[in-house]
């Protein structure tokens, strides 16, 4: 009897076992890649590539969950570096970490609002911030994934928080801003509780109205006047996501990956003249993700 046969059977059985375990972790890996990249299709591609690397690996993989998380994160980082040409400052690059993470701390729920301003960040800031603040990874684990020291990973996440906390740059050139800039400035002022800026962005006779489906989900039926509208939005909109609806820049409340309420803006000469809360299915079906910038 050939001595190769038992070895071959063992490898086949191991491969089947690892594939089954991978399928158990696929939803978690998709959540991580989706939050880091902000693009579901790219996340699917990254996780598929992680599976291919696992399949091509020789022998058993110790701590498969940690290995898959590390590979997925590094693939995401490669994607970010390819699409975001932002120079990264050197932050304590002296220490190199081992390939696999040993301890993984995960949070099962993630606030989608964290993506609104992620485009301000460099790739490593984005990864450090999302993994720590969204998923609860410790900085030692993040450092292993990035090939940096824990102190450097902590600095990257801290710097990311500082950038995200910065209010949007104000502009007094009303009428010259694109509609999407007005919408994004309004959302930033709302999240940051910048009541004065909200008033600046609102037309004096602004109206906010909800359709029946939106009101049933808890939106107001009617708000009138800049002060009343500014008070309602002040410190709110933390889960509003920039979108397009019927080719117009807008925002949406997203819950578990699905748009639930569209904030449909009417902009007139650089100010918000009207906001319609819309939750009818035919409107939600027109939602397209937007990265906080004008479509080319």
MIDOSE-1310 file (N, C-alpha, C; in nm, 2 decimals, decimal comma, always signed):
residues 296
xxxx	+0,09/-0,12/+0,00/+0,00/+0,00/+0,00/+0,09/+0,12/+0,00; +0,05/+0,22/-0,08/+0,13/+0,34/-0,09/+0,12/+0,42/+0,04; +0,24/+0,47/+0,08/+0,24/+0,56/+0,20/+0,18/+0,70/+0,17; +0,16/+0,73/+0,04/+0,11/+0,86/+0,01/-0,04/+0,87/+0,03
xxxx	-0,11/+0,75/+0,03/-0,26/+0,75/+0,03/-0,31/+0,81/+0,17; -0,26/+0,77/+0,28/-0,31/+0,82/+0,41/-0,29/+0,97/+0,42; -0,17/+1,02/+0,37/-0,14/+1,16/+0,37/-0,23/+1,24/+0,29; -0,26/+1,18/+0,17/-0,35/+1,25/+0,08/-0,49/+1,26/+0,14
xxxx	-0,54/+1,15/+0,20/-0,67/+1,16/+0,26/-0,67/+1,26/+0,37; -0,57/+1,26/+0,45/-0,57/+1,36/+0,56/-0,57/+1,50/+0,51; -0,49/+1,53/+0,40/-0,50/+1,67/+0,35/-0,63/+1,70/+0,30; -0,70/+1,61/+0,23/-0,83/+1,63/+0,18/-0,93/+1,66/+0,29
xxxx	-0,92/+1,58/+0,40/-1,01/+1,60/+0,51/-0,98/+1,74/+0,58; -0,85/+1,77/+0,59/-0,82/+1,90/+0,65/-0,87/+2,01/+0,56; -0,86/+2,00/+0,43/-0,90/+2,11/+0,34/-1,05/+2,13/+0,36; -1,13/+2,01/+0,36/-1,27/+2,02/+0,38/-1,31/+2,09/+0,51
xxxx	-1,23/+2,05/+0,62/-1,26/+2,11/+0,75/-1,23/+2,26/+0,75; -1,12/+2,30/+0,69/-1,09/+2,45/+0,68/-1,19/+2,52/+0,60; -1,24/+2,46/+0,49/-1,34/+2,53/+0,40/-1,47/+2,55/+0,48; -1,51/+2,45/+0,56/-1,63/+2,46/+0,64/-1,61/+2,57/+0,74
xxxx	-1,49/+2,57/+0,81/-1,47/+2,68/+0,91/-1,47/+2,81/+0,84; -1,41/+2,82/+0,72/-1,41/+2,95/+0,65/-1,55/+3,00/+0,63; -1,64/+2,91/+0,59/-1,78/+2,95/+0,57/-1,84/+3,01/+0,69; -1,80/+2,95/+0,81/-1,85/+3,01/+0,93/-1,81/+3,15/+0,96
xxxx	-1,68/+3,18/+0,91/-1,63/+3,31/+0,93/-1,66/+3,41/+0,82; -1,71/+3,36/+0,71/-1,73/+3,45/+0,60/-1,81/+3,58/+0,63; -1,93/+3,56/+0,70/-2,01/+3,68/+0,73/-1,93/+3,78/+0,81; -1,84/+3,74/+0,91/-1,76/+3,83/+0,99/-1,66/+3,90/+0,90
xxxx	-1,59/+3,82/+0,81/-1,49/+3,88/+0,72/-1,56/+3,98/+0,63; -1,68/+3,95/+0,58/-1,75/+4,05/+0,49/-1,78/+4,18/+0,57; -1,82/+4,16/+0,69/-1,85/+4,29/+0,77/-1,72/+4,37/+0,79; -1,61/+4,31/+0,82/-1,49/+4,38/+0,83/-1,45/+4,45/+0,70
xxxx	-1,44/+4,37/+0,59/-1,40/+4,43/+0,46/-1,50/+4,53/+0,42; -1,63/+4,51/+0,44/-1,73/+4,61/+0,40/-1,72/+4,74/+0,48; -1,68/+4,74/+0,61/-1,67/+4,86/+0,69/-1,54/+4,93/+0,65; -1,43/+4,86/+0,62/-1,31/+4,92/+0,59/-1,31/+4,98/+0,45
xxxx	-1,37/+4,91/+0,35/-1,37/+4,95/+0,21/-1,49/+5,04/+0,18; -1,60/+5,02/+0,24/-1,72/+5,09/+0,21/-1,79/+5,05/+0,08; -1,74/+4,94/+0,02/-1,80/+4,89/-0,11/-1,83/+4,74/-0,10; -1,96/+4,70/-0,10/-1,99/+4,56/-0,08/-1,93/+4,47/-0,19
xxxx	-1,92/+4,52/-0,31/-1,87/+4,43/-0,42/-1,72/+4,41/-0,40; -1,65/+4,51/-0,35/-1,50/+4,50/-0,33/-1,48/+4,41/-0,21; -1,57/+4,42/-0,11/-1,56/+4,33/+0,01/-1,57/+4,18/-0,03; -1,67/+4,16/-0,11/-1,69/+4,02/-0,16/-1,56/+3,97/-0,23
xxxx	-1,50/+4,05/-0,31/-1,38/+4,01/-0,39/-1,27/+3,99/-0,29; -1,25/+4,07/-0,19/-1,14/+4,06/-0,10/-1,16/+3,93/-0,02; -1,28/+3,90/+0,03/-1,30/+3,78/+0,11/-1,28/+3,65/+0,02; -1,32/+3,66/-0,11/-1,29/+3,55/-0,20/-1,14/+3,53/-0,22
xxxx	-1,07/+3,64/-0,23/-0,92/+3,62/-0,24/-0,86/+3,56/-0,11; -0,92/+3,60/+0,00/-0,87/+3,54/+0,13/-0,89/+3,39/+0,13; -1,01/+3,35/+0,08/-1,03/+3,20/+0,07/-0,93/+3,13/-0,03; -0,90/+3,20/-0,14/-0,81/+3,14/-0,23/-0,67/+3,13/-0,17
xxxx	-0,63/+3,22/-0,09/-0,50/+3,21/-0,02/-0,50/+3,10/+0,08; -0,61/+3,09/+0,15/-0,62/+2,98/+0,25/-0,61/+2,84/+0,17; -0,68/+2,83/+0,06/-0,69/+2,71/-0,01/-0,55/+2,67/-0,07; -0,47/+2,78/-0,10/-0,34/+2,75/-0,15/-0,23/+2,73/-0,05
xxxx	-0,26/+2,75/+0,08/-0,16/+2,74/+0,18/-0,12/+2,60/+0,20; +0,00/+2,58/+0,24/+0,05/+2,44/+0,26/+0,03/+2,40/+0,41; -0,04/+2,29/+0,43/-0,06/+2,23/+0,56/-0,17/+2,31/+0,63; -0,18/+2,27/+0,76/-0,28/+2,33/+0,85/-0,24/+2,48/+0,88
xxxx	-0,34/+2,56/+0,91/-0,32/+2,70/+0,95/-0,35/+2,70/+1,10; -0,26/+2,74/+1,18/-0,29/+2,76/+1,32/-0,37/+2,89/+1,34; -0,47/+2,88/+1,42/-0,55/+3,00/+1,45/-0,61/+3,05/+1,32; -0,69/+2,97/+1,26/-0,75/+3,01/+1,13/-0,83/+3,14/+1,14
xxxx	-0,91/+3,16/+1,24/-0,98/+3,29/+1,25/-0,89/+3,41/+1,24; -0,78/+3,41/+1,32/-0,69/+3,52/+1,32/-0,62/+3,53/+1,19; -0,58/+3,42/+1,13/-0,51/+3,42/+1,00/-0,60/+3,48/+0,89; -0,73/+3,44/+0,89/-0,82/+3,50/+0,79/-0,85/+3,65/+0,81
xxxx	-0,86/+3,69/+0,94/-0,88/+3,83/+0,96/-0,76/+3,91/+0,92; -0,64/+3,86/+0,95/-0,52/+3,93/+0,91/-0,51/+3,94/+0,75; -0,53/+3,83/+0,68/-0,52/+3,83/+0,54/-0,63/+3,93/+0,48; -0,75/+3,92/+0,53/-0,86/+4,01/+0,48/-0,82/+4,15/+0,50
xxxx	-0,77/+4,18/+0,62/-0,74/+4,32/+0,65/-0,63/+4,37/+0,56; -0,53/+4,29/+0,54/-0,41/+4,34/+0,45/-0,46/+4,35/+0,31; -0,55/+4,26/+0,26/-0,60/+4,28/+0,13/-0,68/+4,41/+0,11; -0,76/+4,44/+0,22/-0,83/+4,57/+0,22/-0,73/+4,69/+0,21
xxxx	-0,62/+4,68/+0,29/-0,53/+4,78/+0,29/-0,47/+4,80/+0,16; -0,44/+4,69/+0,08/-0,39/+4,71/-0,05/-0,48/+4,78/-0,14; -0,61/+4,75/-0,13/-0,72/+4,81/-0,21/-0,72/+4,96/-0,18; -0,72/+5,00/-0,05/-0,72/+5,14/-0,01/-0,60/+5,21/-0,07
xxxx	-0,48/+5,15/-0,06/-0,36/+5,22/-0,11/-0,37/+5,24/-0,26; -0,43/+5,15/-0,33/-0,44/+5,16/-0,47/-0,54/+5,26/-0,52; -0,64/+5,29/-0,44/-0,75/+5,38/-0,48/-0,74/+5,52/-0,41; -0,66/+5,53/-0,30/-0,65/+5,66/-0,23/-0,51/+5,70/-0,23
xxxx	-0,47/+5,79/-0,33/-0,33/+5,83/-0,34/-0,30/+5,94/-0,24; -0,30/+5,90/-0,11/-0,27/+5,99/+0,00/-0,14/+5,95/+0,06; -0,04/+6,04/+0,07/+0,09/+6,01/+0,13/+0,07/+5,99/+0,28; +0,14/+5,88/+0,33/+0,12/+5,85/+0,47/+0,25/+5,89/+0,54
xxxx	+0,23/+5,96/+0,66/+0,34/+6,00/+0,74/+0,40/+5,87/+0,81; +0,53/+5,88/+0,83/+0,60/+5,77/+0,90/+0,56/+5,77/+1,05; +0,51/+5,66/+1,10/+0,47/+5,66/+1,24/+0,53/+5,53/+1,30; +0,65/+5,54/+1,36/+0,71/+5,43/+1,43/+0,71/+5,31/+1,35
xxxx	+0,79/+5,30/+1,24/+0,79/+5,19/+1,15/+0,90/+5,09/+1,19; +0,96/+5,11/+1,30/+1,08/+5,03/+1,33/+1,04/+4,88/+1,36; +0,93/+4,86/+1,42/+0,90/+4,72/+1,46/+0,82/+4,65/+1,36; +0,86/+4,53/+1,33/+0,78/+4,44/+1,24/+0,71/+4,33/+1,32
xxxx	+0,59/+4,30/+1,29/+0,51/+4,21/+1,37/+0,50/+4,08/+1,29; +0,47/+3,96/+1,36/+0,45/+3,84/+1,30/+0,32/+3,84/+1,21; +0,31/+3,74/+1,13/+0,20/+3,74/+1,03/+0,06/+3,72/+1,09; +0,05/+3,62/+1,18/-0,08/+3,59/+1,23/-0,12/+3,65/+1,36
xxxx	-0,24/+3,70/+1,37/-0,28/+3,75/+1,50/-0,32/+3,64/+1,60; -0,29/+3,65/+1,72/-0,32/+3,54/+1,82/-0,45/+3,56/+1,89; -0,49/+3,69/+1,92/-0,61/+3,71/+2,00/-0,70/+3,81/+1,92; -0,82/+3,77/+1,90/-0,91/+3,86/+1,82/-1,03/+3,89/+1,91
xxxx	-1,05/+4,02/+1,93/-1,17/+4,07/+2,00/-1,26/+4,13/+1,90; -1,39/+4,08/+1,89/-1,48/+4,13/+1,79/-1,61/+4,19/+1,85; -1,66/+4,29/+1,79/-1,79/+4,34/+1,82/-1,88/+4,30/+1,71; -2,00/+4,25/+1,74/-2,09/+4,21/+1,63/-2,18/+4,32/+1,57
xxxx	-2,18/+4,43/+1,63/-2,26/+4,54/+1,57/-2,17/+4,66/+1,55; -2,19/+4,73/+1,43/-2,11/+4,83/+1,39/-2,19/+4,95/+1,35; -2,15/+5,07/+1,39/-2,23/+5,19/+1,35/-2,19/+5,23/+1,21; -2,29/+5,23/+1,12/-2,26/+5,26/+0,98/-2,23/+5,41/+0,97
xxxx	-2,26/+5,49/+1,06/-2,23/+5,63/+1,05/-2,08/+5,66/+1,05; -2,00/+5,56/+1,10/-1,85/+5,58/+1,10/-1,80/+5,60/+0,96; -1,87/+5,56/+0,86/-1,81/+5,57/+0,72/-1,83/+5,70/+0,66; -1,91/+5,79/+0,72/-1,94/+5,91/+0,65/-1,82/+5,99/+0,62
xxxx	-1,72/+6,00/+0,71/-1,60/+6,08/+0,69/-1,47/+6,00/+0,67; -1,48/+5,87/+0,64/-1,36/+5,79/+0,63/-1,27/+5,83/+0,52; -1,33/+5,90/+0,42/-1,24/+5,93/+0,30/-1,14/+6,04/+0,34; -1,15/+6,10/+0,46/-1,05/+6,19/+0,50/-0,92/+6,12/+0,55
xxxx	-0,92/+5,99/+0,57/-0,82/+5,92/+0,63/-0,72/+5,86/+0,53; -0,60/+5,84/+0,57/-0,50/+5,76/+0,50/-0,54/+5,61/+0,51; -0,49/+5,52/+0,43/-0,53/+5,38/+0,44/-0,51/+5,32/+0,58; -0,39/+5,34/+0,63/-0,36/+5,28/+0,76/-0,44/+5,35/+0,88
xxxx	-0,46/+5,48/+0,87/-0,55/+5,54/+0,97/-0,69/+5,48/+0,96; -0,74/+5,46/+0,84/-0,87/+5,40/+0,82/-0,88/+5,26/+0,88; -0,78/+5,18/+0,85/-0,79/+5,04/+0,90/-0,78/+5,04/+1,05; -0,69/+5,12/+1,11/-0,67/+5,12/+1,26/-0,80/+5,17/+1,32
xxxx	-0,85/+5,28/+1,27/-0,97/+5,33/+1,33/-1,09/+5,24/+1,32; -1,12/+5,18/+1,21/-1,23/+5,09/+1,19/-1,22/+4,97/+1,27; -1,10/+4,90/+1,27/-1,08/+4,78/+1,34/-1,09/+4,80/+1,50; -1,04/+4,91/+1,54/-1,04/+4,94/+1,69/-1,18/+4,99/+1,73
xxxx	-1,23/+5,10/+1,67/-1,35/+5,17/+1,72/-1,47/+5,10/+1,67; -1,47/+5,02/+1,56/-1,59/+4,96/+1,52/-1,60/+4,81/+1,56; -1,48/+4,74/+1,56/-1,49/+4,60/+1,59/-1,42/+4,56/+1,72; -1,36/+4,66/+1,79/-1,30/+4,63/+1,92/-1,17/+4,55/+1,92
xxxx	-1,10/+4,55/+1,81/-0,96/+4,49/+1,81/-0,87/+4,57/+1,90; -0,78/+4,50/+1,97/-0,68/+4,57/+2,05/-0,57/+4,61/+1,96; -0,49/+4,71/+2,01/-0,39/+4,77/+1,92/-0,27/+4,67/+1,89; -0,25/+4,58/+1,98/-0,15/+4,48/+1,95/-0,18/+4,39/+1,83
xxxx	-0,31/+4,36/+1,82/-0,36/+4,28/+1,71/-0,35/+4,36/+1,58; -0,40/+4,49/+1,59/-0,39/+4,57/+1,47/-0,25/+4,60/+1,43; -0,16/+4,61/+1,52/-0,02/+4,63/+1,49/+0,04/+4,51/+1,41; +0,00/+4,39/+1,45/+0,04/+4,27/+1,38/-0,01/+4,27/+1,23
xxxx	-0,13/+4,32/+1,21/-0,19/+4,32/+1,08/-0,12/+4,42/+0,99; -0,08/+4,54/+1,05/-0,02/+4,65/+0,97/+0,13/+4,64/+0,97; +0,19/+4,55/+1,05/+0,34/+4,54/+1,05/+0,40/+4,66/+1,12; +0,33/+4,71/+1,22/+0,38/+4,83/+1,30/+0,37/+4,80/+1,45
xxxx	+0,41/+4,89/+1,53/+0,41/+4,87/+1,67/+0,27/+4,90/+1,73; +0,24/+4,85/+1,84/+0,11/+4,89/+1,91/+0,10/+5,04/+1,93; +0,21/+5,10/+1,97/+0,20/+5,25/+1,99/+0,17/+5,32/+1,86; +0,23/+5,27/+1,74/+0,20/+5,34/+1,62/+0,05/+5,31/+1,57
xxxx	+0,00/+5,19/+1,60/-0,14/+5,17/+1,57/-0,23/+5,26/+1,65; -0,20/+5,28/+1,77/-0,28/+5,36/+1,86/-0,27/+5,51/+1,81; -0,15/+5,55/+1,76/-0,14/+5,69/+1,71/-0,22/+5,70/+1,58; -0,22/+5,60/+1,50/-0,30/+5,61/+1,37/-0,45/+5,62/+1,40
xxxx	-0,50/+5,54/+1,50/-0,64/+5,55/+1,53/-0,67/+5,69/+1,59; -0,59/+5,74/+1,68/-0,61/+5,87/+1,74/-0,61/+5,98/+1,64; -0,52/+5,97/+1,54/-0,51/+6,07/+1,44/-0,64/+6,07/+1,35; -0,69/+5,95/+1,33/-0,81/+5,93/+1,25/-0,93/+5,99/+1,32
xxxx	-0,94/+5,97/+1,45/-1,05/+6,03/+1,53/-1,04/+6,18/+1,52; -0,92/+6,24/+1,53/-0,90/+6,38/+1,52/-0,95/+6,44/+1,39; -0,92/+6,37/+1,28/-0,96/+6,41/+1,15/-1,11/+6,41/+1,13; -1,17/+6,30/+1,18/-1,32/+6,28/+1,17/-1,39/+6,38/+1,25
xxxx	-1,33/+6,42/+1,37/-1,40/+6,52/+1,45/-1,39/+6,66/+1,40; -1,31/+6,68/+1,30/-1,30/+6,82/+1,25/-1,42/+6,86/+1,17; -1,48/+6,97/+1,20/-1,60/+7,01/+1,13/-1,57/+7,04/+0,98; -1,67/+7,03/+0,90/-1,65/+7,06/+0,76/-1,61/+7,20/+0,74
xxxx	-1,52/+7,23/+0,64/-1,48/+7,37/+0,61/-1,60/+7,45/+0,57; -1,62/+7,56/+0,63/-1,73/+7,65/+0,60/-1,70/+7,73/+0,47; -1,81/+7,76/+0,41/-1,79/+7,85/+0,29/-1,91/+7,95/+0,29; -1,87/+8,08/+0,27/-1,97/+8,18/+0,26/-2,01/+8,21/+0,12
xxxx	-1,96/+8,14/+0,02/-1,99/+8,16/-0,12/-2,12/+8,08/-0,15; -2,23/+8,12/-0,09/-2,35/+8,05/-0,12/-2,39/+8,07/-0,26; -2,44/+7,97/-0,32/-2,48/+7,97/-0,46/-2,37/+7,92/-0,55; -2,24/+7,91/-0,50/-2,13/+7,86/-0,58/-2,10/+7,71/-0,55
xxxx	-2,15/+7,66/-0,44/-2,12/+7,53/-0,40/-2,21/+7,43/-0,48; -2,16/+7,32/-0,52/-2,24/+7,21/-0,58/-2,34/+7,16/-0,47; -2,45/+7,11/-0,52/-2,56/+7,06/-0,43/-2,50/+6,95/-0,33; -2,42/+6,86/-0,38/-2,36/+6,76/-0,29/-2,28/+6,82/-0,18
xxxx	-2,21/+6,93/-0,21/-2,13/+7,00/-0,11/-2,22/+7,06/+0,00; -2,33/+7,11/-0,04/-2,43/+7,17/+0,06/-2,48/+7,06/+0,14; -2,52/+6,95/+0,08/-2,58/+6,83/+0,16/-2,47/+6,78/+0,26; -2,35/+6,76/+0,21/-2,25/+6,71/+0,30/-2,21/+6,80/+0,41
xxxx	-2,21/+6,93/+0,38/-2,19/+7,03/+0,49/-2,30/+7,03/+0,59; -2,42/+7,02/+0,54/-2,54/+7,01/+0,63/-2,53/+6,89/+0,72; -2,49/+6,77/+0,67/-2,48/+6,65/+0,75/-2,37/+6,66/+0,85; -2,26/+6,72/+0,81/-2,15/+6,74/+0,91/-2,18/+6,83/+1,02
xxxx	-2,25/+6,94/+0,99/-2,29/+7,04/+1,09/-2,40/+6,97/+1,18; -2,48/+6,89/+1,13/-2,58/+6,82/+1,21/-2,51/+6,72/+1,31; -2,42/+6,64/+1,25/-2,35/+6,54/+1,34/-2,27/+6,61/+1,45; -2,21/+6,72/+1,41/-2,12/+6,79/+1,51/-2,19/+6,89/+1,60
xxxx	-2,32/+6,90/+1,59/-2,40/+6,99/+1,67/-2,36/+7,13/+1,65; -2,33/+7,17/+1,53/-2,29/+7,31/+1,49/-2,42/+7,38/+1,45; -2,49/+7,43/+1,55/-2,62/+7,50/+1,53/-2,61/+7,62/+1,44; -2,51/+7,70/+1,46/-2,49/+7,82/+1,39/-2,47/+7,79/+1,24
xxxx	-2,39/+7,69/+1,21/-2,37/+7,65/+1,07/-2,49/+7,60/+1,01; -2,57/+7,52/+1,08/-2,69/+7,47/+1,03/-2,78/+7,58/+0,99; -2,79/+7,69/+1,07/-2,88/+7,80/+1,03/-2,83/+7,87/+0,91; -2,69/+7,88/+0,89/-2,63/+7,94/+0,77/-2,67/+7,86/+0,65
xxxx	-2,68/+7,73/+0,66/-2,71/+7,64/+0,54/-2,86/+7,63/+0,51; -2,94/+7,68/+0,60/-3,09/+7,66/+0,58/-3,15/+7,79/+0,52; -3,24/+7,78/+0,42/-3,32/+7,89/+0,38/-3,41/+7,93/+0,49; -3,44/+8,06/+0,51/-3,53/+8,10/+0,62/-3,66/+8,03/+0,62
xxxx	-3,72/+8,00/+0,50/-3,85/+7,94/+0,50/-3,84/+7,79/+0,47; -3,73/+7,73/+0,51/-3,71/+7,58/+0,48/-3,83/+7,50/+0,54; -3,86/+7,39/+0,47/-3,97/+7,30/+0,51/-3,91/+7,16/+0,52; -3,95/+7,09/+0,62/-3,92/+6,94/+0,63/-4,05/+6,87/+0,64
xxxx	-4,07/+6,77/+0,56/-4,19/+6,70/+0,56/-4,16/+6,55/+0,54; -4,24/+6,46/+0,60/-4,23/+6,32/+0,59/-4,34/+6,26/+0,52; -4,32/+6,16/+0,43/-4,43/+6,09/+0,37/-4,48/+5,99/+0,47; -4,59/+5,92/+0,44/-4,66/+5,84/+0,54/-4,57/+5,72/+0,59
xxxx	-4,50/+5,67/+0,50/-4,41/+5,56/+0,53/-4,30/+5,60/+0,63; -4,24/+5,72/+0,60/-4,14/+5,77/+0,69/-4,19/+5,81/+0,83; -4,31/+5,88/+0,83/-4,37/+5,91/+0,96/-4,40/+5,79/+1,04; -4,44/+5,68/+0,98/-4,46/+5,56/+1,05/-4,34/+5,50/+1,11
xxxx	-4,22/+5,54/+1,06/-4,09/+5,50/+1,11/-4,04/+5,59/+1,21; -4,11/+5,71/+1,24/-4,07/+5,80/+1,35/-4,02/+5,93/+1,30; -4,02/+5,97/+1,18/-3,98/+6,10/+1,14/-4,09/+6,20/+1,17; -4,06/+6,33/+1,18/-4,17/+6,43/+1,20/-4,25/+6,44/+1,07
xxxx	-4,38/+6,48/+1,09/-4,47/+6,50/+0,98/-4,44/+6,63/+0,91; -4,41/+6,74/+0,98/-4,39/+6,87/+0,92/-4,30/+6,95/+1,02; -4,20/+7,02/+0,97/-4,12/+7,12/+1,04/-4,11/+7,24/+0,94; -4,12/+7,36/+1,00/-4,12/+7,48/+0,92/-4,03/+7,59/+0,98
xxxx	-3,95/+7,65/+0,90/-3,86/+7,76/+0,94/-3,73/+7,71/+0,98; -3,62/+7,79/+0,96/-3,49/+7,75/+0,98/-3,46/+7,72/+1,12; -3,51/+7,79/+1,22/-3,48/+7,76/+1,36/-3,53/+7,63/+1,40; -3,66/+7,60/+1,37/-3,72/+7,47/+1,41/-3,65/+7,36/+1,34
xxxx	-3,61/+7,37/+1,22/-3,54/+7,26/+1,15/-3,40/+7,24/+1,20; -3,33/+7,36/+1,23/-3,19/+7,35/+1,29/-3,20/+7,28/+1,42; -3,30/+7,31/+1,51/-3,31/+7,25/+1,64/-3,33/+7,10/+1,63; -3,41/+7,06/+1,53/-3,44/+6,92/+1,51/-3,31/+6,84/+1,47
xxxx	-3,23/+6,90/+1,38/-3,11/+6,83/+1,32/-2,99/+6,85/+1,41; -2,99/+6,94/+1,50/-2,87/+6,97/+1,58/-2,83/+6,85/+1,66; -2,71/+6,80/+1,63/-2,65/+6,69/+1,70/-2,71/+6,55/+1,65; -2,79/+6,56/+1,55/-2,85/+6,44/+1,49/-2,78/+6,39/+1,37
xxxx	-2,85/+6,31/+1,28/-2,80/+6,26/+1,16/-2,67/+6,18/+1,17; -2,65/+6,12/+1,29/-2,53/+6,04/+1,31/-2,52/+5,91/+1,23; -2,64/+5,87/+1,18/-2,64/+5,74/+1,10/-2,69/+5,78/+0,96; -2,67/+5,90/+0,92/-2,71/+5,94/+0,78/-2,59/+5,91/+0,69
xxxx	-2,62/+5,85/+0,58/-2,52/+5,80/+0,49/-2,53/+5,88/+0,35; -2,42/+5,94/+0,30/-2,44/+6,01/+0,17/-2,48/+5,92/+0,05; -2,58/+5,95/-0,02/-2,62/+5,87/-0,13/-2,66/+5,96/-0,25; -2,70/+5,89/-0,36/-2,77/+5,95/-0,47/-2,91/+5,89/-0,47
xxxx	-3,01/+5,97/-0,50/-3,15/+5,92/-0,52/-3,20/+5,99/-0,65; -3,23/+5,91/-0,75/-3,27/+5,96/-0,88/-3,17/+6,07/-0,93; -3,04/+6,04/-0,91/-2,93/+6,12/-0,96/-2,92/+6,25/-0,88; -2,99/+6,27/-0,77/-2,97/+6,39/-0,68/-2,89/+6,35/-0,56
xxxx	-2,80/+6,44/-0,52/-2,73/+6,41/-0,39/-2,82/+6,42/-0,28; -2,82/+6,32/-0,19/-2,91/+6,31/-0,08/-2,84/+6,23/+0,03; -2,92/+6,19/+0,13/-2,87/+6,11/+0,24/-2,97/+6,00/+0,27; -2,93/+5,90/+0,35/-3,03/+5,80/+0,39/-2,99/+5,75/+0,52
xxxx	-3,09/+5,71/+0,60/-3,07/+5,63/+0,72/-3,06/+5,49/+0,68; -2,95/+5,43/+0,72/-2,92/+5,29/+0,68/-2,93/+5,20/+0,80; -3,00/+5,09/+0,79/-3,01/+5,00/+0,91/-2,98/+4,86/+0,86; -2,87/+4,79/+0,91/-2,83/+4,66/+0,87/-2,81/+4,65/+0,72
xxxx	-2,74/+4,75/+0,67/-2,71/+4,75/+0,53/-2,81/+4,79/+0,43; -2,93/+4,82/+0,48/-3,05/+4,85/+0,39/-3,10/+4,99/+0,42; -3,12/+5,07/+0,31/-3,17/+5,21/+0,33/-3,32/+5,20/+0,38; -3,35/+5,28/+0,49/-3,48/+5,27/+0,54/-3,55/+5,41/+0,52
xxxx	-3,48/+5,52/+0,53/-3,54/+5,65/+0,51/-3,45/+5,74/+0,42; -3,50/+5,79/+0,32/-3,42/+5,89/+0,24/-3,44/+6,03/+0,28; -3,33/+6,11/+0,30/-3,34/+6,25/+0,32/-3,33/+6,32/+0,18; -3,43/+6,35/+0,12/-3,43/+6,41/-0,01/-3,42/+6,56/-0,01
xxxx	-3,31/+6,62/-0,04/-3,28/+6,76/-0,03/-3,32/+6,84/-0,16; -3,38/+6,96/-0,13/-3,40/+7,05/-0,24/-3,31/+7,17/-0,21; -3,21/+7,20/-0,29/-3,11/+7,31/-0,27/-3,14/+7,42/-0,37; -3,14/+7,54/-0,31/-3,16/+7,66/-0,39/-3,06/+7,77/-0,36
xxxx	-2,98/+7,80/-0,46/-2,87/+7,90/-0,44/-2,78/+7,87/-0,32; -2,74/+7,75/-0,30/-2,65/+7,71/-0,20/-2,70/+7,69/-0,06; -2,84/+7,70/-0,05/-2,90/+7,67/+0,08/-3,01/+7,56/+0,07; -3,03/+7,50/+0,18/-3,13/+7,39/+0,19/-3,27/+7,45/+0,19
xxxx	-3,35/+7,43/+0,09/-3,48/+7,49/+0,09/-3,59/+7,39/+0,14; -3,56/+7,26/+0,12/-3,66/+7,16/+0,16/-3,59/+7,03/+0,18; -3,64/+6,95/+0,28/-3,60/+6,82/+0,30/-3,72/+6,73/+0,31; -3,73/+6,63/+0,23/-3,84/+6,53/+0,24/-3,79/+6,40/+0,29
xxxx	-3,85/+6,35/+0,40/-3,82/+6,22/+0,45/-3,91/+6,12/+0,37; -3,84/+6,03/+0,30/-3,92/+5,94/+0,21/-3,88/+5,80/+0,24; -3,98/+5,71/+0,25/-3,95/+5,57/+0,29/-4,03/+5,48/+0,20; -4,09/+5,52/+0,10/-4,17/+5,44/+0,01/-4,07/+5,35/-0,07
xxxx	-4,11/+5,23/-0,10/-4,02/+5,13/-0,16/-3,97/+5,17/-0,29; -4,05/+5,24/-0,37/-4,00/+5,29/-0,50/-3,89/+5,39/-0,49; -3,89/+5,47/-0,38/-3,78/+5,56/-0,36/-3,66/+5,49/-0,31; -3,67/+5,40/-0,21/-3,56/+5,33/-0,16/-3,49/+5,25/-0,27
xxxx	-3,56/+5,21/-0,37/-3,50/+5,13/-0,48/-3,41/+5,21/-0,57; -3,42/+5,34/-0,55/-3,34/+5,43/-0,64/-3,21/+5,47/-0,57; -3,19/+5,43/-0,45/-3,07/+5,47/-0,37/-2,94/+5,41/-0,43; -2,84/+5,50/-0,44/-2,71/+5,46/-0,48/-2,61/+5,51/-0,39
xxxx	-2,51/+5,43/-0,35/-2,41/+5,48/-0,25/-2,33/+5,59/-0,31; -2,29/+5,68/-0,23/-2,20/+5,80/-0,27/-2,09/+5,81/-0,17; -1,97/+5,84/-0,22/-1,85/+5,85/-0,14/-1,83/+5,99/-0,09; -1,93/+6,07/-0,08/-1,91/+6,21/-0,03/-1,85/+6,30/-0,13
xxxx	-1,86/+6,27/-0,26/-1,81/+6,36/-0,37/-1,90/+6,35/-0,49; -1,89/+6,45/-0,58/-1,97/+6,45/-0,69/-1,94/+6,34/-0,79; -2,04/+6,29/-0,85/-2,03/+6,18/-0,95/-1,97/+6,24/-1,08; -1,87/+6,18/-1,13/-1,81/+6,23/-1,26/-1,89/+6,17/-1,38
